Each structure stands twice: as C-alpha cells, then as structure tokens.
Amino acid sequence: MVIQQRDEWERMRLQTTALINIHLKKGKKIKPEKFMPFDWDRENEPMERQEQIKREEAIKAMLERSGTHYKFLPSIADAKSS
C-alpha cells in the first residue's frame, strides 16, 4: 500500500475515533487501533516467545548453510522469561 494512502486511512481513523470519544464517558474511551484495526497494526505487535525461537532457529540454519558463524548471536531460548 502506498504510504500516502496509509496516512489517509490513519487520519480518517483518528478523526472518527475522536468524534466517537466525545460522546463516551471518561473511562469508556476507545483507542483507534481497537475501533478500526488495520493489517499494518499487527506488524508492531510483539511476537510470541515460541515464534521468536522458531524464527531464530530458521536464521541459524540459514547461516549454517551459508558457512557464516552465528555463535556470537544471543539466543532467545536462553534468555530469562519476562
């Protein structure tokens, strides 16, 4: 999607959310991302731990095949859980 189109959709979502929030009580306000979620909103969500480990293993396998050393990379699996 072209950045200009994305900006237009974002602007429309913010304006609409602002108009709706005017009529809602103080504790009941909605966020633009909840009101009208877009595909690009998911790009910023944190990955699940298992998905991170799976992606790390795929990258390490690719590096092994190419002959690149990857031992210096910190492991997500070894990190303490938060």
C-alpha positions as CSV (number, residue, x, y, z in Angstrom):
1,M,0.0,0.0,0.0
2,V,1.3,3.4,-0.8
3,I,2.3,5.5,2.2
4,Q,0.1,8.4,1.2
5,Q,-3.0,6.0,1.2
6,R,-1.9,4.6,4.6
7,D,-1.6,8.1,6.0
8,E,-5.1,9.0,4.7
9,W,-6.6,5.9,6.4
10,E,-4.8,6.7,9.6
11,R,-6.1,10.2,9.6
12,M,-9.7,9.0,8.9
13,R,-9.4,6.5,11.8
14,L,-8.1,9.1,14.2
15,Q,-10.8,11.7,13.3
16,T,-13.6,9.1,13.6
17,T,-12.3,7.9,16.9
18,A,-12.1,11.4,18.2
19,L,-15.6,12.1,17.2
20,I,-16.9,8.9,18.9
21,N,-14.9,9.5,22.1
22,I,-16.5,12.9,22.5
23,H,-19.8,11.1,23.2
24,L,-18.3,8.4,25.5
25,K,-17.9,8.6,29.3
26,K,-14.4,9.3,30.6
27,G,-13.5,5.7,31.5
28,K,-15.1,4.3,28.3
29,K,-12.9,5.9,25.6
30,I,-11.8,3.7,22.7
31,K,-8.4,3.6,21.0
32,P,-8.2,4.0,17.2
33,E,-6.5,0.6,16.9
34,K,-9.3,-1.2,18.7
35,F,-12.0,0.8,16.8
36,M,-10.7,0.1,13.3
37,P,-7.8,-2.3,13.2
38,F,-5.7,-2.3,10.1
39,D,-3.3,-5.0,8.8
40,W,-0.2,-2.9,9.5
41,D,-1.2,-2.6,13.2
42,R,-0.2,-6.3,13.6
43,E,3.3,-5.5,12.3
44,N,4.1,-3.7,15.6
45,E,2.8,-6.4,17.9
46,P,5.4,-8.3,19.9
47,M,6.0,-11.9,18.7
48,E,5.1,-14.9,20.9
49,R,8.1,-16.4,22.5
50,Q,7.8,-19.7,20.6
51,E,7.6,-17.8,17.3
52,Q,10.8,-15.9,18.2
53,I,12.6,-19.2,18.9
54,K,11.3,-20.7,15.7
55,R,12.5,-17.6,13.7
56,E,15.9,-17.7,15.5
57,E,16.3,-21.4,14.6
58,A,15.5,-20.7,10.9
59,I,18.0,-17.9,10.8
60,K,20.7,-20.1,12.4
61,A,20.0,-22.9,9.9
62,M,20.3,-20.4,7.0
63,L,23.6,-19.1,8.4
64,E,25.0,-22.7,8.9
65,R,24.1,-23.5,5.2
66,S,25.9,-20.3,4.1
67,G,29.0,-21.1,6.2
68,T,28.6,-18.0,8.4
69,H,29.4,-18.2,12.1
70,Y,26.5,-17.4,14.3
71,K,27.9,-18.3,17.8
72,F,28.1,-14.6,18.7
73,L,24.3,-14.2,18.4
74,P,22.5,-14.2,21.7
75,S,19.9,-16.9,22.0
76,I,16.3,-16.1,22.6
77,A,15.7,-19.5,24.1
78,D,18.5,-19.0,26.7
79,A,17.1,-15.6,27.8
80,K,15.2,-15.4,31.0
81,S,11.4,-15.3,30.6
82,S,9.9,-12.0,31.5
